Amino acid sequence: MSQEKNTRKLVLGLSKTANPRARHRHNHSPKVPARRNEYRFSVETNQAGKYVVRIRVRFSRHGWELSAYFLASSLGRAMKKLEQMLQQLQRHEDRLWFWGVDRSDDPNLAGELLKELGLQLDRRAEFPRKAVALSLPAERPVPALAFAPIRRFLAESVSASRAVAAN
């Protein structure tokens, strides 16, 4: 629960129509709860000076979780790769879930599938306290608008950790 305290949460949904009369036409149908994937992101620097971007995803449709990470040489590259990874994770949810069900049978398959996406399996149980969370509708493309607050938060967390390390 203390991890959730320092997590900044963003929730993105589908765009609403601007026509007020169009909204009233749909009031008669019951609302179906949307399945949303929950993402948590964190960025740290390792001893070699590379940026380690950690991702923890909770896929709602099948109810399972994936922890992965990737390395980048600069913060700009890390953000660009994070955007690509987020799109890939949204697009390949079914393939990842299929691996997630039987991952104990062939652990090498997991490595191959994640490498194909540019990720590595994160075996650490603890997730960093400074993280940003994002909630997206399942299997939908990620709107470009979603990346601005993520970039800002992760850049601020890296600069804050550098300032602490410098003192």
BELVENSUL-V468098 format. One record per helix or strand. SS is the DSSP state (H for helix, E for strand). FROM is the first residue (numbers start at 0). LEN is the number of residues. If there is no record, write none. Layout:
SS_FROM_LEN / SS_FROM_LEN
This chain:
H_1_4 / E_6_5 / H_19_6 / E_35_10 / E_50_9 / E_63_9 / H_74_17 / H_92_9 / H_106_11 / E_119_2 / E_130_7 / H_144_22
